[in-house]
Amino acid sequence: MKYLRLGRTGLEVSQLCLGCMTYGIPDRGTHQWTLDDAGSRPLIRQAVEAGINFFDTANVYSDGTSEEIVGRALKDFARRDEIVIATKVHGRMHDGPNGAGLSRKSILQEVDNSLRRLGTDYIDLYQIHRFDYGVPIEETLEALHDVVKAGKVRYLGASSMFAWQFASMLHASKTNGWTRFSTMQNYVNLLYREEEREMLPLCQAEGIGVIPWSPLARGRLTRPWNETTERTETDNFAKTLYEHTADADRKVVEAVAAVATARGVAPAQVALAWVLSRPAITAPIVGASKPGHLDDALAALELKLTDEEVAQLEAPYVPHGVVGFS
């Protein structure tokens, strides 16, 4: 496994990050396809044994049970000082006032809740899950700075938003002497390349580590176009990402399959190898509900695409409307 510096920090992370939205109690939250403790632990262990030291979850995943499962597993399978635990804040955790968002109150209560569920004294990377239009960015940034200075968090990250919003937050942090964001977790894959226009160049210019979510487009780049799974049938968020671009996306999926067939590898390896080849990317966040998913992700680290293959994969793409920010 290759380890890279995360943005401008001294933190070393594996070139793959294990996305842990897949792990959680199925009847908690909105993800019916998640794996419980028994189903999750072998996959988390497989990732640790393969050299992955970077694990990403969120307070909102499966109503907090993802953090609980991940925390217990990592305590059993890895040394805490070698592991990088990332989680997020923003999503709704309870009904009524102050149950979601990036207010000072929400951040201070949710960081403690995440620490408790994860069973750890500190979070390596604490990320805002989305931009909060209802809270001044100064309130959010100062609260995040305070949880760093309190020793509860080591580094800060952001997730999907417009580049101008991220630039504004970076500027406000610098102006006020607050802890700066080190990472951007945004939506990047062969079916959605709009981040190449503004966000990725901004991150390169500012030395921000990029850890994209859904590099395989929620599995759509890994299988024939018409093949479905339990997740595709019940994942309502995915429908908002892809329902308007089906005709164009089908051609990209077919191009991935063609390159994979020619190379004699799985389509997942080709699609992930493309993400890994992008100059701004540090560590894609990959999900795994079966051992073979991790096997393909690890194999992608060794797959180097030719310029001709990259051109073949990119040729069918057409501009998309902005998605993934909600």
MIZAFI-412407 format. One record per residue: residue number from 1; residue in three letters; x, y, z of N, C-alpha, C in turn. Coordinates in steps of 0.2 Angstrom, whole numbers. Atoms other than C-alpha are relative to their C-alpha. Layout:
   pos   code    n.c1    n.c2    n.c3   ca.c1   ca.c2   ca.c3    c.c1    c.c2    c.c3
   NUM    ala       X       Y       Z       X       Y       Z       X       Y       Z
...
//
This chain:
   pos   code    n.c1    n.c2    n.c3   ca.c1   ca.c2   ca.c3    c.c1    c.c2    c.c3
     1    met       4      -6       0       0       0       0       4       6       0
     2    lys      -3      -6       0       6      17      -4      -3       5       4
     3    tyr       3      -5      -5       4      31       9       2       7      -3
     4    leu      -1      -7       2       2      50       4      -1       5       5
     5    arg       2      -6      -4       2      66      13      -7       3      -1
     6    leu       6      -2       2     -15      72      15       0       8       0
     7    gly      -1      -7       1     -15      89       7       7       3       2
     8    arg      -7      -3      -2      -2     101      15       2      -3       7
     9    thr      -1       3      -7      -3      91      32       6      -5       0
    10    gly      -5       6       0      10      79      38      -3      -7       1
    11    leu       4       6      -1      -4      66      40       1      -5      -6
    12    glu      -1       5       6       0      50      30      -6      -5       0
    13    val       6       4       1     -15      41      23       1      -5      -6
    14    ser       0       4       6     -17      26      12      -3       3      -6
    15    gln       2      -3       6     -20      29      -6      -8      -2      -2
    16    leu       8       2       0     -38      21      -4      -2       2       7
    17    cys       4      -1      -7     -50      26      10      -6      -4      -1
    18    leu       6       4       0     -63      14      15      -6       4       2
    19    gly       6      -3      -2     -80      22      15      -5      -5       4
    20    cys       4       5      -5     -91      15      29      -7       2       0
    21    met       7      -1       0    -108      21      24      -4      -7      -1
    22    thr       3       7       1    -111       2      20      -1      -3       6
    23    tyr       0       3      -6    -109      -2      38      -5       3       5
    24    gly       5      -3      -5    -124       1      50      -6      -5       0
    25    ile       6       4      -1    -140      -7      57      -5       2      -6
    26    pro       4      -1       5    -151      -9      42      -7       4       1
    27    asp       6      -3      -2    -167      -3      51       1       6       3
    28    arg      -1      -7      -3    -159      13      57       2       4      -5
    29    gly      -2      -5       5    -158      28      46      -4      -2      -7
    30    thr       3       1       7    -162      27      27       3      -5      -5
    31    his      -4       5       5    -150      14      20      -2      -7       2
    32    gln       2       7      -2    -159      -3      20       5      -5      -2
    33    trp      -5       5       3    -144     -11      11       6      -1       5
    34    thr      -6       0      -4    -132      -9      25       2      -7       4
    35    leu      -2       6      -3    -122     -23      34       1       1       8
    36    asp      -1      -1      -7    -123     -25      53       7      -2       2
    37    asp      -6       1      -3    -109     -29      65       3      -6      -3
    38    ala      -3       6       2    -107     -47      59       2       0      -7
    39    gly      -2       0       7    -107     -43      41       6       5      -2
    40    ser      -5      -6       2     -96     -27      42       7      -2       2
    41    arg      -6       1      -3     -82     -33      53       5      -4      -5
    42    pro      -5       3       5     -74     -45      40       3       4      -5
    43    leu      -2      -4       6     -73     -32      27       5       6       3
    44    ile      -5      -5      -3     -65     -19      39       6      -3       2
    45    arg      -6       4      -1     -53     -32      44       4      -1      -6
    46    gln      -3       1       7     -49     -36      26       4       7      -2
    47    ala      -3      -7       2     -45     -17      23       6       1       4
    48    val      -6      -1      -4     -34     -16      38       6      -4      -2
    49    glu      -5       5       2     -24     -31      33       3       1      -7
    50    ala      -3      -2       7     -22     -24      15       4       6       1
    51    gly      -4      -6       0     -14      -9      22      -4       7       0
    52    ile       5      -6       0     -29       3      22       0       3       7
    53    asn       0      -3      -7     -27      15      37      -5       6       0
    54    phe       4      -6       0     -40      28      32      -7      -2      -1
    55    phe       7       2       0     -59      26      36      -4       6       1
    56    asp       5      -6       1     -73      38      32      -7      -2       2
    57    thr       7       1      -2     -90      38      41      -3       7       1
    58    ala       4      -6      -1    -103      51      46      -5      -1       6
    59    asn       5       1      -5    -114      54      61      -7      -2      -2
    60    val       7       1       3    -129      53      50      -1      -7      -3
    61    tyr       0       6       3    -125      36      43      -4      -5       4
    62    ser       4       5      -4    -138      23      49      -1       2       7
    63    asp       2      -3      -6    -143      35      63       6      -1       6
    64    gly      -6       0      -5    -125      34      71       3      -7       1
    65    thr      -3       7      -2    -123      15      71       6      -2      -5
    66    ser      -6       1       4    -110      16      57       6       2       4
    67    glu      -5      -2      -5     -99      25      69       1      -5       5
    68    glu      -1       5      -5    -102      13      82       3      -7      -2
    69    ile      -3       6       3     -98      -2      71       7       1      -2
    70    val      -7      -2       2     -83       6      64       5       0       6
    71    gly      -4      -1      -6     -76      11      81       2      -6       3
    72    arg      -1       6      -3     -78      -6      88       5      -4      -4
    73    ala      -4       4       5     -70     -15      73       7       3       0
    74    leu      -7      -3       0     -55      -3      72       4      -1       7
    75    lys      -3       1      -7     -52      -5      91       3      -7       0
    76    asp      -2       7       0     -51     -24      88       6      -2      -5
    77    phe      -4       2       6     -41     -24      72       6       4      -1
    78    ala      -5      -4       2     -29     -10      72       3       4       6
    79    arg      -3      -5      -5     -18       2      82      -3       7      -1
    80    arg       3      -7       1     -26      19      85       5       5      -3
    81    asp      -5      -5       2     -10      28      82       2       0      -7
    82    glu      -1       1       8      -9      21      64      -6       1      -4
    83    ile       6      -1       3     -27      23      60      -2       7      -1
    84    val       3      -7       1     -35      39      52      -8      -1       0
    85    ile       7       1       0     -53      40      57      -3       7      -2
    86    ala       3      -6       3     -64      53      47      -7      -1       1
    87    thr       7       0       0     -82      57      51      -2       7      -2
    88    lys       3      -6       2     -94      71      47      -6       2       4
    89    val       6      -3      -4    -107      83      54      -4       4      -5
    90    his       5      -5       4    -122      92      46      -7      -3       0
    91    gly       7       3       1    -136      79      44      -4       0       6
    92    arg       5       0      -5    -151      78      54       1      -6       5
    93    met       0       5      -5    -149      68      70      -6      -1       5
    94    his       6       1      -4    -165      71      79      -5       5      -2
    95    asp       6      -5       2    -182      80      76       1       6       4
    96    gly       1      -6      -3    -185      97      81       6       5      -1
    97    pro      -5      -5       1    -174     113      83       7      -3       2
    98    asn      -7       1      -1    -155     111      83       2      -8      -1
    99    gly      -2       7       2    -155      93      76       4      -1      -5
   100    ala      -4       1       6    -145      96      61       4       7      -1
   101    gly      -4      -6       2    -133     109      53       6       1       3
   102    leu      -7      -2      -1    -117     118      56       0       6       5
   103    ser       0      -5      -6    -122     130      71       6      -2       5
   104    arg      -4       2      -5    -110     131      85      -3      -5       5
   105    lys       3       5      -5    -122     122      96       0      -7      -3
   106    ser       0       7       3    -124     107      83       7      -3       0
   107    ile      -7       2       1    -105     106      80       3      -3       7
   108    leu      -2       1      -7    -101     106      99      -3      -7       3
   109    gln       3       6      -2    -114      93     103       1      -6      -4
   110    glu      -1       5       4    -111      82      88       7      -3       0
   111    val      -7       3      -1     -92      80      90       0      -4       6
   112    asp       0       4      -6     -95      74     107      -4      -7      -1
   113    asn       4       7       2    -108      61     101       4      -4      -4
   114    ser      -4       4       5     -97      55      87       6      -3       4
   115    leu      -6       3      -4     -82      53      99      -3      -6       5
   116    arg       3       5      -4     -94      43     111      -1      -7      -4
   117    arg       2       5       4    -100      32      97       6      -4      -3
   118    leu      -6       3       3     -83      29      89       5      -3       5
   119    gly      -4       3      -5     -75      25     106       7       2       0
   120    thr      -7      -2       0     -60      36     104       0       7       3
   121    asp      -1      -7      -3     -53      52     112       1       5      -5
   122    tyr      -1      -5       5     -50      61      96      -2      -3      -7
   123    ile       2       1       7     -56      62      78       6       2      -5
   124    asp      -6      -3       4     -42      63      65      -2       5      -5
   125    leu       2      -5       5     -52      72      51      -8       1       1
   126    tyr       7      -1      -1     -69      80      55      -2       5      -5
   127    gln       2      -3       6     -78      86      40      -8       3       0
   128    ile       6      -3       0     -93      97      37      -3      -4      -6
   129    his       3       5       5    -105      85      27      -2       4      -6
   130    arg       3      -4       6    -113      99      16       1       8       3
   131    phe       0      -7      -2    -113     118      16      -7       2       3
   132    asp       6      -2      -3    -126     126      28      -2       7      -1
   133    tyr       2      -7       3    -135     141      20      -3       4       6
   134    gly       3      -3      -6    -143     145      37       4       3       5
   135    val      -4      -2      -5    -128     148      47       6       4      -3
   136    pro      -6      -4       2    -114     162      45       6      -5       0
   137    ile      -6       5       1     -98     153      39       5       2       6
   138    glu      -4      -2      -5     -89     163      53      -2      -4       7
   139    glu       2       4      -5     -99     154      66       2      -7       0
   140    thr      -2       7       1     -96     137      59       8      -1       0
   141    leu      -8       1       0     -77     140      56       3       1       7
   142    glu      -3      -1      -7     -74     146      74      -2      -6       4
   143    ala       1       6      -3     -83     132      81       4      -6      -1
   144    leu      -4       5       2     -73     120      71       7       1       3
   145    his      -7      -2      -3     -57     129      76       0      -2       8
   146    asp       0       1      -7     -62     127      94       0      -7       2
   147    val       0       7      -1     -65     108      93       7      -3      -1
   148    val      -7       2       1     -47     107      86       4       2       6
   149    lys      -4      -2      -6     -40     117     100      -1      -3       6
   150    ala       2       4      -6     -49     107     113       3      -7      -1
   151    gly      -3       6       1     -40      92     106      -4      -6      -2
   152    lys       4       5       2     -55      83     100       0      -2      -7
   153    val      -1       1       7     -51      84      82       7       2      -2
   154    arg      -7      -1       2     -34      84      73       0       4      -7
   155    tyr       1      -4       7     -39      91      55      -7       1      -2
   156    leu       7      -1       2     -54      98      47       0      -1      -8
   157    gly       2       1       7     -62      94      30      -7       3      -2
   158    ala       6      -2       3     -76     100      19      -3      -5      -5
   159    ser       3       4       5     -88      91       7      -3       4      -5
   160    ser       3      -3       6     -98      94      -8      -3       7       1
   161    met       2      -7       0    -101     113     -11       2       3      -6
   162    phe      -3      -4       5     -98     126     -24       7       3       1
   163    ala      -7      -3      -1     -80     132     -27       0       6       4
   164    trp       0      -7      -3     -85     150     -22      -1      -1       7
   165    gln       2       0      -7     -92     144      -6       7      -3       4
   166    phe      -6       2      -3     -76     134      -2       6       5       1
   167    ala      -5      -5       0     -65     148      -7      -1       6       5
   168    ser       2      -5      -6     -75     160       5       2      -3       7
   169    met      -2       3      -6     -72     148      19       7       0       1
   170    leu      -7       0      -1     -54     146      16       3       7       1
   171    his      -2      -7      -1     -52     165      15      -2       2       7
   172    ala       2      -2      -6     -62     168      31       5      -4       6
   173    ser      -5       3      -4     -51     155      40       7       3       1
   174    lys      -7      -3       0     -35     163      35      -1       7       3
   175    thr       1      -7      -2     -42     181      39       0       0       8
   176    asn       2       0      -7     -47     176      57       5      -5       4
   177    gly      -5       4      -4     -32     164      61      -3      -7       2
   178    trp       3       6      -2     -44     149      62       3      -6      -4
   179    thr      -2       6       3     -39     131      58      -3      -1      -7
   180    arg       1       1       7     -39     128      39      -3      -7      -2
   181    phe       2       6       2     -48     115      30       6      -3      -4
   182    ser      -5       3       3     -36     102      24      -2      -5      -6
   183    thr       2       5       5     -47      91      13      -7       3      -3
   184    met       7      -1       3     -62      92       1      -2      -7      -2
   185    gln       3       7       2     -73      76      -1      -6       2      -4
   186    asn       5      -2       5     -83      79     -17      -1      -6      -4
   187    tyr       2       6       4     -91      69     -30       3       0      -7
   188    val      -4       0       6     -79      64     -44       0      -7      -3
   189    asn       0       7       3     -81      49     -56      -1       1      -8
   190    leu       1       0       7     -82      45     -75      -7       2      -2
   191    leu       7      -2       1    -101      49     -74      -1       7       2
   192    tyr       1      -7      -2     -99      66     -66       7       3       1
   193    arg      -6      -3       0     -84      76     -70       0       8       1
   194    glu       1      -7       0     -91      94     -67       5       3       5
   195    glu      -4      -3      -5     -79      96     -52       7       2      -3
   196    glu      -7      -2       4     -64      97     -65       0       8      -2
   197    arg       1      -7       3     -71     115     -70       3       5       6
   198    glu      -2      -5      -5     -68     124     -53       3      -3       6
   199    met      -2       2      -7     -66     114     -37       7      -4       0
   200    leu      -6       4       0     -52     102     -42       6       5      -1
   201    pro      -5      -5       1     -41     117     -49       1       4       7
   202    leu      -1      -4      -6     -45     127     -33       4      -4       5
   203    cys      -3       4      -5     -40     112     -22       8      -1      -2
   204    gln      -7       0       2     -23     110     -32       3       6       2
   205    ala      -4      -7      -2     -19     129     -30       1       1       7
   206    glu       0      -1      -8     -23     128     -11       3      -5       4
   207    gly      -3       6      -4     -15     112      -7      -4      -4       4
   208    ile       5       3      -4     -31     104      -2       0      -8      -2
   209    gly       0       7       2     -31      85      -2      -7      -2      -2
   210    val       7       2       3     -46      78     -12      -1      -8       1
   211    ile       1       7      -2     -54      62      -6      -8      -1      -3
   212    pro       7       0       3     -69      60     -18      -4      -6       2
   213    trp       5       5      -2     -85      50     -13      -3      -3      -7
   214    ser       3       3       6     -93      38     -25       4       0      -6
   215    pro      -5       0       6     -78      36     -37      -3      -6      -5
   216    leu       3       5       5     -88      21     -45      -7       1      -1
   217    ala       7      -2       1    -104      30     -46      -5      -4       3
   218    arg       5       4      -4    -113      20     -33      -1      -7      -4
   219    gly       0       7       4    -108       4     -43      -2       0      -7
   220    arg       2       0       7    -115      10     -59       6      -1      -5
   221    leu      -5       1       4     -98       9     -67       3      -7       0
   222    thr      -3       7      -1     -94      -9     -61      -4      -5      -3
   223    arg       4       5       2    -108     -18     -70      -4       2      -6
   224    pro       4      -2       6    -119     -19     -86      -5       5       2
   225    trp       4      -6      -1    -130      -4     -88      -7      -2       3
   226    asn       7       1      -2    -147     -13     -85       0      -5       6
   227    glu       0       4      -5    -141     -24     -71      -1       4       7
   228    thr       2      -4      -6    -148     -19     -54       2      -4       6
   229    thr      -1       3      -6    -145     -23     -36      -5       3       5
   230    glu       4      -2      -6    -154     -21     -19       1       7       1
   231    arg      -1      -7      -1    -146      -4     -17      -2       4      -5
   232    thr       3      -5       6    -150       3     -34      -8       0       0
   233    glu       7       0       0    -168      -2     -31      -3       5       6
   234    thr       2      -3      -6    -169       7     -14       4       7       2
   235    asp      -4      -6      -1    -156      21     -15      -3       6      -3
   236    asn       4      -5       3    -167      36     -18       5       6      -2
   237    phe      -5      -5       1    -152      48     -17       4      -1      -7
   238    ala      -3       2       7    -144      39     -32      -4       2      -6
   239    lys       4      -2       5    -159      43     -42       1       7      -2
   240    thr      -1      -7       1    -156      61     -40       6       2      -4
   241    leu      -6      -1       3    -139      59     -46       0      -2      -8
   242    tyr      -1       3       6    -142      49     -62      -6       0      -5
   243    glu       6       1       4    -160      50     -68       0       5      -6
   244    his       0      -5       6    -157      65     -80       5      -1      -5
   245    thr      -5       1       5    -142      59     -89       1      -7      -2
   246    ala       0       7       1    -146      41     -92       3      -2      -7
   247    asp      -3       2       7    -142      41    -111       7       1      -1
   248    ala      -8      -1       1    -125      49    -110       4      -4       5
   249    asp      -4       4      -5    -120      39     -94       0      -7      -3
   250    arg      -1       6       3    -124      23    -103       6      -1      -5
   251    lys      -6       0       4    -111      27    -116       7      -1       4
   252    val      -6       0      -4     -98      30    -103       1      -7       3
   253    val       0       7      -3    -102      13     -94       2      -5      -5
   254    glu      -2       5       6    -100       4    -111       7       1      -1
   255    ala      -7      -2       2     -83      13    -114       4      -4       6
   256    val      -4       3      -6     -77       7     -96       0      -8      -1
   257    ala       0       7       1     -83     -11    -100       4      -2      -6
   258    ala      -4       2       6     -74     -11    -117       7       0       2
   259    val      -7       0      -3     -57      -5    -109       1      -6       4
   260    ala      -1       5      -5     -60     -18     -95       1      -7      -4
   261    thr       0       6       4     -63     -32    -108       7      -1      -4
   262    ala      -6       0       4     -48     -27    -118       6      -2       5
   263    arg      -5       1      -4     -37     -27    -103       0      -7       4
   264    gly       1       6      -4     -44     -43     -95      -1       1       7
   265    val       1      -2      -7     -49     -34     -79      -7       2       1
   266    ala       7      -2      -1     -65     -30     -70      -1       8      -1
   267    pro       2      -7       2     -74     -13     -75       2       4       6
   268    ala      -1      -4      -6     -72      -7     -57       7       2       1
   269    gln      -7      -1      -1     -53      -8     -58       1       6      -5
   270    val      -1      -5       5     -54       3     -74      -2       7       2
   271    ala       3      -6      -2     -66      16     -67       4       3       6
   272    leu      -4      -3      -6     -56      18     -51       7       2      -2
   273    ala      -7      -2       2     -39      18     -60      -1       7      -3
   274    trp       1      -6       3     -46      33     -70       0       6       6
   275    val       0      -4      -6     -50      42     -53       7       1       3
   276    leu      -7       0      -3     -33      38     -46       5       4      -4
   277    ser      -4      -3       4     -25      45     -61       0       8      -1
   278    arg       1      -8       0     -32      63     -59       5       3       5
   279    pro      -6      -3      -4     -18      74     -53      -2       3       7
   280    ala       2      -3      -6     -29      82     -39      -2      -5       5
   281    ile       2       5      -4     -34      66     -31       5      -3       5
   282    thr      -4       3      -5     -27      60     -15      -2      -7       2
   283    ala       2       7      -1     -37      45     -10      -8      -1      -1
   284    pro       7       1       1     -54      40     -17      -3      -4       6
   285    ile       4       4      -6     -67      33      -4      -4      -5      -4
   286    val       3       6       3     -72      16      -9      -4      -4       5
   287    gly       4       4      -5     -86       6      -2       1      -7      -2
   288    ala      -1       7       1     -86     -13       0      -5      -4       4
   289    ser       5       5      -3    -100     -25       4       1      -7      -1
   290    lys      -2       7       2     -91     -40      -3       8       0       0
   291    pro      -7       0       1     -73     -45      -2       3       1      -6
   292    gly      -3      -2       7     -71     -44     -21       0       7      -1
   293    his       0      -7       1     -75     -26     -20       7       3       2
   294    leu      -7      -2      -2     -59     -23     -10       5      -2      -4
   295    asp      -6       3       5     -49     -34     -21       0       4      -6
   296    asp       0      -4       6     -54     -24     -36       3       7       1
   297    ala      -3      -6      -2     -50      -8     -27       7       0       1
   298    leu      -7       1      -1     -33     -14     -22       4      -1      -7
   299    ala      -3       1       7     -30     -20     -40       1       6      -4
   300    ala       0      -6       4     -34      -3     -47       6       4       1
   301    leu      -6      -4      -2     -19       4     -38       6      -2      -5
   302    glu      -5       2       5      -8      -6     -50      -1       1      -7
   303    leu       2       0       7     -18      -3     -66       2       7      -2
   304    lys      -2      -6       3     -10      11     -76      -3       1      -7
   305    leu       3      -1       6     -21      17     -90       4       4      -5
   306    thr      -4      -4       5     -13      23    -107      -4       6      -2
   307    asp       3      -6       2     -17      40    -114      -6      -2      -5
   308    glu       5       2       5     -27      31    -128      -7      -3       4
   309    glu       6       3      -4     -38      22    -115      -3       6       4
   310    val       3      -6      -3     -41      38    -105      -4       4      -5
   311    ala       4      -4       5     -47      47    -121      -6      -4      -1
   312    gln       6       4       1     -58      32    -124      -6       0       5
   313    leu       5       0      -6     -66      33    -107      -3       7       1
   314    glu       2      -7      -1     -68      52    -107      -4       2      -6
   315    ala       4      -3       6     -75      54    -125      -7       0       0
   316    pro       7      -1       0     -93      50    -122      -3       5       5
   317    tyr       3      -4      -5     -95      62    -108      -3       7      -2
   318    val       4      -6       1    -107      77    -109      -1       4       6
   319    pro       1      -4      -6    -109      92     -97      -6      -2       3
   320    his       5       2      -4    -120      88     -83      -2       6       5
   321    gly       2      -4      -5    -131      98     -71       4      -1       6
   322    val      -3       1      -7    -124     101     -54      -4      -4       4
   323    val       4       5      -5    -129      87     -42       5      -1       6
   324    gly      -4       2      -5    -123      80     -26       1       5       6
   325    phe      -1      -5      -5    -124      96     -15      -5      -1       6
   326    ser       5       1      -5    -140      91      -6       1      -6       5
//
